[in-house]
Amino acid sequence: MTEHTEHPPHPVTGHPAHPVTGHPAHPVTGLPAHPVTGHPRRPLTGHPRLTGRPRRPLTGHLRHYASALLLPLVALTAVTYGAGELVTSLPTGEAAVNTGLAAWRSGLWNTLTDIGTSLSDTPYIVALTAATAAFLGLVRRRLHEAAFLVAAVWSQSLIFLATSALVARHRPPVHHLDPAPPTSSFPSGHVSAAVGFYCAVALLLAVRVRGPVARALVWTLGVAVPLVVAFSRLYRGMHFLTDVLWGLLLGACCVAVSARAILARRAERRAWRCPPRGGGVGAPGAAR
């Protein structure tokens, strides 16, 4: 009968050492623990086995996107419809803004605003979104970023189509420099689409580029394009002031909701799966 040998505790963790490997044993499972993360190793591969959080089934993912993406967008649709009904029922006096801009028109500004409004024409936004999403998903293998971009652009488009049909606000009483689409004036679909695409792309680029100057340049361009589109739509007599203001707000909300539902979730899951080395935040024994 062999004599049982008492192994000394591991000098770093204080846990009793595994009798075969010498690594500190996990206090619950008894398996040899990973020297960095402290999680028990898998018996075959030796990689750390993450414990304490069960795998989410498909219903868990559906529940997350229903609560983090679908419900906020439904609420935003209701708020947009209510805001549209409110501004159409009140004497806002916004026609004076359009009248003043119409009296200030010139050939140069007509050309410049034509270019400005084309930055967010529907065919361009659809093509740019499809091309960028395909590049992110197929070339860069960043499916979550592609999904975020599509969600940001198409969510604002769906809300715009639903609410503009219900609000049915007339166009400003000035000469229109563009053909009037069948949708109503509130909210501005051109402006919300510009925010949905250009600000979403700016957000993706801002987390990749290095240095505050580069980030400032990215965000300057990402914000400047929607503002140019907003002024162009006002100048060309296609929208009231509240139409473009709500378009800016609608696009920004759709970008924020999509980022929280998709990008933030991805970052959270990645941080949980890959805890920092050396006992950083999220690793066992990290300072709290």
PAVEX-88479 format. One line per 10 residues: number of its first residue (from 0); their letters; for each residue z, y, x of N, C-alpha, C, O. Coordinates in pm, whole numbers, plus 50000, padded with zeros to 5 digits. Atoms other than C-alpha are relative to their C-alpha. Example, Ala and Ser with C-alpha at 12.3 -4.5 7.8 and 13.67 -1.06 7.14 Angstrom:
residues 2
0) as) 50000/49881/50089/50780/49550/51230/50000/50120/50090/50066/50118/50194  49994/49881/49918/50714/49894/51367/50073/50109/49923/50090/50220/49974;
END
This chain:
residues 288
0) mtehtehpph) 50000/49880/50085/50000/50000/50000/50000/50125/50089/50090/50144/50171  50011/49881/49915/49885/50329/50155/50100/50105/49958/50138/50117/49842  49904/49893/50026/50120/50617/50187/49928/50125/49953/49828/50165/50013  50060/49877/50054/50036/50928/49980/50024/50117/50094/50138/50143/50134  49990/49886/49908/49962/51230/50201/50001/50129/49918/49912/50152/49836  49989/49872/50070/50072/51569/50072/49918/50104/50077/49950/50136/50191  50085/49902/49934/49798/51826/50152/50064/50138/49990/50117/50176/49886  49942/49864/50004/49913/52175/50247/49917/50090/49912/49798/50063/49891  50079/49906/50082/49809/52466/50023/49898/50073/50083/49911/50087/50205  50104/49925/49931/49496/52663/50105/50058/50131/50051/50131/50198/49977;
10) pvtghpahpv) 49935/49881/49942/49588/52953/50338/49964/50132/49932/50038/50229/49946  50041/49874/50064/49396/53217/50132/50043/50006/49855/50110/50101/49813  49973/49997/50144/49428/53123/49766/50139/49954/49964/50193/49994/49861  49870/50054/50035/49758/52937/49780/49993/49878/49910/50095/49815/49885  50015/50119/50083/49615/52661/49559/50003/49875/50087/49964/49881/50204  50002/50124/49921/49660/52301/49671/49857/49962/50036/49767/49976/49954  50134/50033/49954/49361/52184/49878/49953/49868/49941/50034/49779/49916  50057/50124/50050/49126/51917/49747/50012/49893/50109/49986/49922/50225  49973/50101/49897/49204/51586/49925/49877/49959/50079/49892/49907/50190  50121/50042/49930/48838/51524/50024/49934/50116/50072/49908/50108/50192;
20) tghpahpvtg) 50076/49890/49942/48668/51860/50080/50086/50099/50077/50036/50166/50167  49916/49901/49936/48965/52067/50190/49995/50136/49935/50074/50224/49970  50007/49872/50071/48859/52351/49958/50118/50011/49903/50173/49909/49860  49890/49986/50097/49125/52499/49730/49959/49943/49865/49849/49971/49817  50029/50062/50129/49141/52303/49407/50024/50098/49887/50117/50179/49892  49980/49917/50119/49100/52477/49071/50129/49959/49931/50152/49840/49912  49867/50036/50053/49448/52496/48912/49996/49925/49868/50094/49859/49832  50006/50068/50130/49326/52361/48576/49923/49870/50009/49970/49765/49964  50086/50118/49999/49040/52118/48645/50030/49906/50114/50002/49787/50104  49977/50083/49884/49149/51991/48986/49879/49983/50088/49889/49924/50196;
30) lpahpvtghp) 50120/50007/49918/48790/52018/49112/50009/50100/50114/50079/50201/50104  49997/49904/49890/48730/52187/49447/49943/50134/49955/49836/50140/49895  50041/49868/50047/48703/52559/49385/49905/50065/50099/49909/50037/50219  50092/49925/49914/48428/52787/49516/50081/50101/50080/50167/50169/50024  49916/49912/49917/48569/52987/49812/49991/50147/49967/50081/50223/50002  50017/49857/50031/48433/53321/49681/50042/50031/49858/50124/50119/49835  49976/49968/50141/48440/53310/49301/50129/49939/49947/50188/49992/49853  49881/50066/50052/48733/53070/49256/49972/49905/49886/50062/49833/49843  50034/50093/50106/48544/52880/48984/49986/49859/50055/49949/49843/50171  50017/50138/49951/48541/52499/49009/49855/49970/50028/49766/50015/49955;
40) rrpltghprl) 50137/50034/49964/48232/52358/49181/49947/49891/49908/50023/49810/49854  50064/50111/50068/47981/52136/49004/50005/49878/50091/49986/49892/50212  49981/50118/49915/48029/51779/49126/49880/49967/50085/49898/49920/50198  50119/50041/49927/47665/51726/49238/49944/50110/50087/49914/50088/50204  50068/49894/49926/47526/52063/49343/50093/50080/50089/50048/50137/50188  49908/49918/49923/47840/52230/49475/50000/50145/49961/50081/50222/50013  50003/49861/50045/47748/52555/49298/50121/50027/49911/50174/49935/49849  49883/49971/50084/48029/52737/49119/49969/49977/49853/49862/50013/49804  50013/50023/50144/48079/52632/48760/50076/50110/49927/50197/50122/49944  49937/49889/50073/48149/52931/48535/50071/49946/49878/50015/49869/49801;
50) tgrprrpltg) 49921/50048/50114/48421/52872/48283/50054/50119/49924/50047/50232/49971  49933/49898/50077/48597/53066/48015/49913/50068/49898/49965/50143/49815  50088/49939/50099/48289/53173/47815/49895/49898/49959/49810/49863/50041  50095/50104/50042/48092/52919/47610/49859/50056/49987/49840/50175/49966  50138/49960/50020/47716/52926/47591/49976/50037/49854/50023/49969/49763  50027/49955/50135/47591/53114/47290/49882/49924/49944/49776/49918/50007  50116/50064/50062/47371/52918/47056/49903/50105/49948/49927/50226/49961  50102/49908/50052/47063/53068/46893/50058/50093/49895/50019/50210/49888  49941/49914/50103/47272/53197/46605/50077/50116/50061/50085/50224/50002  49929/49891/49934/47477/53401/46851/49905/50112/50041/49939/50229/50028;
60) hlrhyasall) 50099/49899/49965/47165/53578/46977/49951/50074/49876/49936/50196/49877  50046/49936/50124/47044/53641/46624/50106/50093/49944/50075/50202/49895  49892/49915/50050/47383/53777/46527/50010/50128/50082/50035/50236/50028  49992/49881/49915/47382/54012/46824/49890/50099/49966/49918/50217/49945  50110/49908/50026/47038/54158/46757/50002/50053/49857/49954/50164/49831  49986/49949/50137/47109/54185/46385/50100/50116/49995/50078/50215/49925  49897/49896/50004/47423/54391/46450/49973/50115/50095/50007/50229/50065  50020/49895/49900/47313/54583/46760/49866/50069/49988/49849/50181/50038  50134/49941/50008/46947/54648/46674/49957/50025/49855/49921/50137/49819  50053/49988/50136/46855/54581/46312/50083/50093/49914/50028/50182/49850;
70) lplvaltavt) 49916/49919/50087/47153/54736/46135/49998/50149/50039/49987/50233/49950  50011/49858/49967/47149/55063/46336/49867/50061/49960/49862/50177/49919  50131/49946/50039/46776/55102/46270/49989/50016/49849/49927/50112/49802  50000/49985/50146/46824/55042/45898/50081/50125/49962/50041/50202/49875  49919/49881/50027/47100/55304/45898/49925/50127/50040/49933/50228/49970  50078/49884/49957/46875/55543/46091/49888/50031/49901/49855/50147/49879  50102/49980/50103/46602/55491/45831/50058/50073/49880/49998/50167/49827  49936/49936/50115/46842/55583/45553/50037/50145/50030/50019/50233/49945  49963/49863/49964/46967/55891/45739/49876/50089/50008/49879/50204/49966  50124/49922/49990/46610/56003/45812/49946/50035/49862/49902/50147/49837;
80) ygagelvtsl) 50045/49973/50138/46515/55969/45447/50088/50106/49935/50036/50197/49870  49911/49901/50059/46824/56164/45339/49977/50139/50059/49980/50238/49986  50027/49870/49938/46751/56440/45591/49869/50059/49950/49859/50180/49928  50128/49951/50052/46393/56463/45470/50013/50055/49859/49957/50160/49827  49978/49951/50136/46499/56496/45109/50078/50130/49999/50055/50216/49914  49919/49877/49994/46749/56764/45208/49916/50120/50040/49923/50225/49977  50076/49885/49953/46508/56985/45402/49889/50039/49903/49850/50156/49898  50105/49965/50098/46243/56965/45130/50059/50067/49877/49986/50133/49803  49938/49939/50118/46492/57077/44867/50061/50136/50029/50103/50206/49936  49939/49873/49963/46618/57380/45060/49894/50100/50044/49794/50062/50104;
90) ptgeaavntg) 50093/49896/49951/46440/57713/45124/50029/50031/50147/50104/50124/50176  49970/49984/49857/46440/57685/45504/49929/50119/50064/49974/50167/50168  50073/49888/49942/46188/57963/45568/49926/49966/50127/49892/50055/50205  50066/50042/49876/46022/57758/45842/49853/50040/50005/49794/50044/50113  50143/49965/49999/45672/57861/45733/49973/50124/50083/49862/50142/50133  50019/49880/49919/45727/58191/45914/49971/49965/50146/49896/50036/50213  50026/50043/49862/45733/58003/46248/49854/49960/50015/49788/49999/50111  50139/50043/49993/45399/57841/46175/49902/50117/49984/49798/50121/50050  50086/49884/50020/45249/58167/46053/49993/50085/50127/49885/50133/50164  49999/49922/49876/45357/58348/46370/49919/49932/50110/49846/49998/50184;
100) laawrsglwn) 50077/50071/49899/45212/58076/46593/49850/50003/49968/49767/50013/50059  50141/49996/50037/44887/58074/46394/49938/50136/50033/49821/50142/50073  50052/49867/49967/44848/58451/46445/49986/50021/50150/49917/50113/50193  49998/49986/49854/44901/58403/46819/49896/49910/50068/49888/49906/50191  50093/50099/49946/44626/58142/46863/49890/50066/50085/49848/50179/50061  50111/49957/49915/44361/58173/47132/49922/49877/50043/49969/49764/50026  50081/50113/49959/44084/57958/47271/50066/49916/50107/50056/49793/50105  49934/50074/49892/44283/57867/47582/50113/49913/49946/50123/49795/49981  49888/50077/50053/44593/57762/47388/49954/49893/49902/50018/49788/49889  50054/50106/50086/44384/57574/47138/49961/49877/50082/49985/49763/50042;
110) tltdigtsls) 50040/50111/49913/44246/57365/47423/50122/49931/50061/50130/49808/50063  49880/50059/49938/44583/57317/47594/50081/49918/49901/50128/49809/49935  49922/50076/50098/44760/57210/47275/49924/49879/49947/49985/49782/49902  50077/50118/50036/44474/56975/47193/50027/49888/50100/50041/49772/50062  49964/50099/49897/44543/56801/47523/50144/49954/49981/50175/49836/49994  49859/50034/50017/44917/56816/47455/50023/49903/49886/50100/49807/49900  49978/50090/50113/44897/56652/47115/49935/49864/50023/49979/49764/49966  50066/50128/49973/44660/56383/47248/50086/49908/50085/50062/49788/50089  49911/50083/49920/44935/56263/47482/50077/49900/49915/50130/49802/49967  49926/50089/50089/45092/56099/47178/49916/49956/49881/49972/49916/49779;
120) dtpyivalta) 50084/50055/50106/44793/56007/46964/50024/49849/49987/50051/49781/50085  49966/50140/50027/44841/55667/46803/49922/49902/50088/49983/49811/50143  50071/50097/49914/44559/55485/46991/50050/50000/50144/50059/49894/50206  49952/49993/49862/44691/55610/47326/50138/49936/50013/50162/49859/50107  49866/50056/49993/45053/55520/47253/49996/49847/49986/50066/49777/50059  50011/50145/50017/44957/55172/47131/49945/49936/50127/49998/49834/50173  50060/50057/49879/44738/55110/47437/50096/50009/50119/50110/49912/50194  49906/49984/49889/44994/55250/47683/50119/49905/49987/50163/49846/50085  49888/50091/50020/45276/55048/47528/49960/49856/50030/50034/49784/50097  50046/50137/49976/45075/54725/47533/49976/49975/50148/50016/49871/50201;
130) ataaflglvr) 50029/50018/49857/44958/54777/47892/50128/49998/50083/50143/49914/50172  49875/49995/49924/45303/54872/48022/50085/49878/49975/50143/49822/50068  49921/50120/50032/45476/54587/47839/49940/49876/50065/50013/49790/50114  50065/50114/49935/45219/54339/47970/50026/50001/50150/50049/49896/50210  49972/49991/49857/45269/54467/48325/50144/49960/50030/50170/49885/50125  49859/50033/49977/45647/54442/48298/50027/49852/49979/50098/49789/50057  49969/50138/50033/45648/54100/48137/49922/49898/50080/49979/49798/50124  50084/50101/49936/45357/53920/48301/49993/50015/50152/49989/49916/50225  50013/49977/49856/45336/54082/48645/50136/50008/50067/50161/49939/50165  49868/49980/49940/45692/54194/48719/50104/49899/49953/50212/49892/50011;
140) rrlheaaflv) 49909/50102/50053/45856/53914/48517/50131/50061/49950/50238/50001/49964  49883/49934/50059/46095/54158/48351/49984/50003/49849/49953/50106/49790  50024/50013/50143/46075/54033/47997/50094/50089/49919/50055/50141/49815  49906/49918/50074/46386/54221/47889/49956/50147/49999/49975/50216/49899  50048/49862/49999/46234/54554/47999/49878/50016/49911/49864/50118/49843  50115/49995/50092/45910/54475/47817/50046/50000/49855/49993/50074/49773  49948/50005/50137/46106/54386/47504/50065/50131/49961/50052/50176/49847  49938/49871/50028/46304/54709/47531/49896/50106/49969/49912/50182/49874  50103/49899/50022/45990/54921/47557/49933/49982/49864/49913/50078/49791  50063/50027/50130/45825/54753/47258/50095/50036/49886/50053/50095/49787;
150) aavwsqslif) 49903/49970/50105/46143/54783/47053/50017/50151/49982/50024/50199/49869  49981/49855/50009/46185/55154/47136/49882/50067/49932/49902/50156/49849  50118/49935/50056/45826/55244/47044/49977/49959/49856/49954/50044/49770  50034/50047/50134/45775/55027/46739/50110/50024/49898/50082/50034/49778  49893/49970/50096/46116/55091/46585/49984/50141/49944/49997/50162/49823  50020/49864/50051/46050/55465/46565/49875/50007/49911/49871/50083/49815  50122/49999/50081/45702/55393/46429/50026/49945/49860/49978/50002/49761  49970/50059/50131/45833/55172/46149/50086/50094/49916/50064/50108/49795  49916/49906/50074/46101/55426/46055/49917/50119/49954/49934/50167/49841  50086/49888/50037/45844/55706/46056/49911/49964/49881/49900/50041/49786;
160) latsalvarh) 50089/50039/50109/45603/55514/45832/50077/49984/49869/50029/50024/49763  49922/50023/50122/45876/55416/45586/50049/50130/49939/50040/50149/49817  49940/49877/50055/46036/55759/45553/49896/50106/49963/49914/50177/49865  50100/49897/50031/45724/55978/45563/49931/49971/49867/49892/50063/49795  50060/50034/50129/45581/55787/45269/50092/50035/49883/50045/50067/49774  49904/49973/50108/45900/55842/45068/50030/50149/49987/50045/50200/49875  49965/49858/50006/45975/56204/45161/49883/50083/49947/49903/50172/49864  50122/49934/50050/45616/56325/45103/50008/50152/50012/49983/50223/49914  49995/49857/49977/45662/56669/45253/49860/50052/50034/49787/49990/50110  50132/49943/49976/45353/56892/45253/49992/50060/50140/50095/50086/50203;
170) rppvhhldpa) 50022/49940/49870/45202/57033/45570/50021/50152/49993/50019/50209/49884  49981/49854/50001/45262/57397/45676/49880/50073/49939/49767/50026/49951  50108/49925/50067/45058/57659/45482/49920/50087/50095/49909/50208/50074  50086/49929/49905/44836/57757/45777/49878/49912/50026/49873/49796/49984  50119/50078/49967/44497/57648/45904/50037/49890/50100/50097/49917/50204  49967/50114/49914/44530/57300/46057/49887/49979/50102/49770/49969/50067  50098/50021/49893/44358/57253/46393/49967/49853/50022/49874/49820/50094  50026/50144/49992/44375/56874/46362/49980/49945/49860/50031/50003/49764  50009/50064/50132/44274/56644/46076/50138/49952/49955/50211/49890/50032  49869/50040/50051/44577/56585/45856/50000/49850/49970/49917/49804/49892;
180) pptssfpsgh) 49992/50144/50029/44676/56215/45858/50052/49977/49859/50104/50070/49797  49954/50026/50137/44763/56043/45529/50151/50006/49985/50201/50016/49873  49854/49992/50009/45135/56049/45616/50042/50145/49976/49964/50238/49998  49951/49866/50029/45351/56345/45519/50050/50068/50127/50044/50011/50235  49965/49918/49885/45486/56616/45746/50132/49958/50064/50150/49976/50184  49867/50034/49947/45844/56485/45784/50017/49850/50010/49989/49778/49915  49985/49931/49873/45922/56356/46040/49870/49996/50079/49772/49940/50032  50120/50000/49918/45671/56411/46318/49986/49867/50074/50066/49836/50163  50022/50127/49933/45535/56074/46421/49951/50015/50142/49984/49934/50229  50044/49975/49863/45361/56220/46726/50120/50024/50093/50125/49971/50203;
190) vsaavgfyca) 49887/49965/49914/45688/56359/46859/50091/49880/50020/50132/49852/50133  49912/50116/49985/45900/56051/46788/49935/49893/50086/50004/49826/50164  50068/50098/49915/45635/55828/46947/50001/50043/50146/50015/49959/50235  49995/49950/49863/45627/56052/47256/50136/49973/50063/50144/49930/50178  49866/50029/49949/46004/56020/47295/50017/49850/50020/50069/49806/50122  49983/50144/49992/45994/55648/47223/49933/49939/50122/49989/49848/50183  50070/50058/49885/45739/55576/47495/50040/50065/50132/50086/49996/50223  49982/49935/49871/45780/55837/47768/50146/50000/50045/50174/49982/50163  49859/50004/49961/46160/55851/47761/50045/49857/50030/50129/49836/50117  49967/50140/49969/46182/55471/47752/49950/49963/50139/50021/49897/50214;
200) valllavrvr) 50053/50026/49866/45957/55449/48058/50083/50073/50106/50110/50019/50213  49917/49925/49905/46163/55721/48228/50133/49929/50023/50182/49927/50136  49874/50073/49984/46480/55520/48163/49982/49878/50090/50067/49850/50175  50025/50116/49916/46327/55209/48319/49976/50039/50145/50021/49970/50237  50026/49957/49863/46205/55402/48622/50123/50059/50066/50143/50042/50187  49884/49934/49943/46528/55595/48669/50099/49903/50061/50168/49937/50157  49906/50099/49944/46729/55279/48731/49939/49926/50118/50009/49848/50183  50066/50068/49889/46474/55160/48989/49981/50089/50122/49992/50043/50236  50025/49910/49888/46403/55467/49200/50131/50034/50070/50239/50022/50011  49882/49967/49920/46640/55576/49474/50006/50150/50023/49905/50216/50045;
210) gpvaralvwt) 49978/49859/49970/46787/55917/49520/50004/50086/49875/49929/50061/49781  49989/49913/50118/46889/56191/49275/49876/50084/49976/49846/50117/49861  50120/49916/50018/46572/56396/49339/49893/49921/49926/49829/49974/49834  50100/50083/50068/46346/56109/49236/50038/49976/49855/49951/49979/49767  49956/50020/50139/46555/56039/48926/49982/50127/49918/49940/50121/49802  50017/49873/50072/46552/56407/48831/49853/50024/49968/49821/50072/49859  50143/49983/50025/46173/56414/48866/49953/49908/49889/49875/49949/49803  50039/50095/50104/46134/56102/48652/50044/50050/49863/49966/50048/49768  49950/49954/50129/46354/56241/48376/49937/50132/49957/49918/50156/49838  50068/49874/50035/46190/56584/48394/49866/49972/49934/49833/50033/49832;
220) lgvavplvva) 50129/50036/50059/45850/56429/48326/50019/49928/49867/49945/49953/49772  49979/50074/50123/45989/56193/48064/50043/50085/49883/50011/50054/49768  49956/49909/50106/46147/56478/47868/49896/50108/49973/49881/50154/49859  50097/49891/50016/45874/56735/47928/49885/49961/49909/49838/50043/49830  50116/50040/50082/45596/56533/47765/50032/50008/49850/49953/50066/49777  49970/49982/50143/45770/56504/47423/50014/50146/49958/49975/50182/49847  49988/49859/50035/45850/56875/47433/49863/50066/49991/49840/50150/49904  50137/49948/50008/45485/56957/47506/49934/49955/49871/49867/50034/49805  50057/50051/50125/45381/56734/47215/50059/50075/49881/49986/50109/49788  49935/49931/50112/45635/56902/46987/49944/50141/49983/49913/50182/49871;
230) fsrlyrgmhf) 50057/49865/50010/45510/57253/47070/49855/49996/49953/49813/50079/49873  50141/50010/50038/45149/57143/47034/49985/49974/49851/49896/50031/49787  50009/50029/50144/45210/57003/46686/50039/50120/49916/49982/50144/49810  49964/49876/50070/45382/57324/46581/49886/50101/50008/49846/50158/49906  50104/49901/49977/45113/57545/46729/49876/49970/49916/49812/50062/49863  50123/50039/50069/44832/57351/46563/50018/49989/49849/49928/49946/49777  49976/49992/50144/44994/57387/46220/50017/49866/49931/49993/49856/49811  49991/50133/50060/45060/57018/46166/50139/49966/49952/50156/49874/49873  49862/50032/50036/45440/57026/46129/50083/50127/49993/50054/50228/50057  49895/49899/50001/45734/57245/46041/50094/49975/50120/50087/49872/50186;
240) ltdvlwglll) 49906/50010/49888/46008/57308/46297/50095/49881/49983/50119/49806/50078  49908/50112/50022/46250/57059/46137/49929/49865/50014/49993/49765/50047  50073/50126/49983/45977/56794/46144/50001/49955/50146/50027/49838/50176  50006/50037/49858/45945/56805/46523/50141/49981/50056/50162/49896/50142  49863/50020/49953/46320/56844/46577/50051/49863/49961/50116/49795/50041  49954/50132/50042/46389/56534/46372/49919/49890/50071/49970/49781/50095  50078/50096/49922/46106/56356/46554/50062/49977/50137/50069/49863/50184  49930/50014/49872/46284/56426/46884/50126/49917/49985/50153/49828/50066  49875/50074/50022/46613/56298/46743/49973/49855/49966/50041/49765/50016  50034/50138/50038/46453/55991/46586/49958/49918/50121/50005/49805/50138;
250) gaccvavsar) 50043/50074/49882/46280/55889/46908/50114/49973/50096/50124/49864/50150  49887/50020/49909/46593/55943/47116/50096/49894/49949/50146/49813/50027  49910/50101/50057/46804/55735/46878/49941/49860/50014/50014/49765/50044  50063/50132/49986/46552/55449/46885/50005/49951/50144/50025/49833/50168  49989/50038/49860/46549/55452/47266/50143/49957/50032/50164/49856/50100  49860/50032/49972/46930/55454/47278/50042/49867/49936/50109/49786/50000  49964/50124/50067/46969/55175/47022/49935/49880/50069/50000/49778/50089  50070/50110/49933/46708/54957/47194/50060/49973/50137/50073/49857/50177  49940/50019/49868/46864/55016/47536/50136/49931/49989/50168/49844/50070  49868/50063/50017/47210/54923/47411/49986/49855/49958/50063/49770/50004;
260) ailarraerr) 50014/50136/50051/47086/54612/47231/49938/49905/50101/49970/49786/50102  50077/50089/49912/46857/54478/47506/50040/50019/50147/50079/49922/50212  49972/49979/49859/46915/54639/47846/50148/49983/50033/50182/49916/50130  49857/50011/49972/47293/54670/47825/50048/49856/49986/50133/49812/50062  49962/50141/50017/47325/54313/47698/49956/49918/50121/50030/49833/50169  50050/50071/49882/47110/54187/47985/50089/50027/50121/50122/49935/50195  49913/49965/49887/47323/54375/48239/50136/49934/49989/50192/49889/50088  49870/50063/50021/47642/54240/48085/49995/49851/50031/50083/49798/50099  50011/50144/49975/47523/53880/48092/49975/49971/50148/50025/49872/50201  50027/50021/49859/47394/53915/48448/50126/50021/50083/50151/49947/50178;
270) awrcpprggg) 49876/49975/49927/47723/54063/48568/50098/49885/49983/50173/49853/50075  49909/50112/50024/47913/53773/48408/49956/49876/50077/50038/49802/50130  50051/50119/49932/47686/53507/48558/50007/50011/50152/50022/49910/50220  50001/49980/49855/47682/53659/48908/50114/50093/50037/50090/50211/50063  49888/49912/49963/48033/53790/48986/49985/50050/50142/49927/49981/50226  50014/49943/49866/48056/54016/49290/50064/49912/50106/50160/49841/50078  49943/50076/49889/48122/53858/49629/50125/50068/50051/50143/50189/50038  49881/49945/49936/48452/53899/49801/50105/50048/49903/50184/50136/49936  49893/49963/50092/48667/53927/49490/49982/50133/49937/50081/50201/49911  50025/49871/50064/48497/54231/49335/50038/49996/49856/50107/49904/49811;
280) vgapgaar) 49971/49993/50142/48518/54334/48973/49938/49882/49929/49819/49855/49948  50048/50115/50074/48483/54031/48749/50029/49870/50069/50022/49765/50004  49968/50122/49931/48578/53778/49018/50148/49970/49984/50227/50062/49966  49860/50034/50011/48906/53587/48997/50081/50066/50111/50041/50067/50227  49914/49935/49904/49183/53770/49167/49965/50142/50032/50030/50204/50116  50039/49861/49973/49005/54105/49159/50106/50093/49950/50178/50063/49855  49902/49899/50043/49217/54413/49130/49961/50053/49863/49844/50075/49835  50023/49955/50136/49252/54530/48776/50054/50141/49985/50045/50200/49877;
END
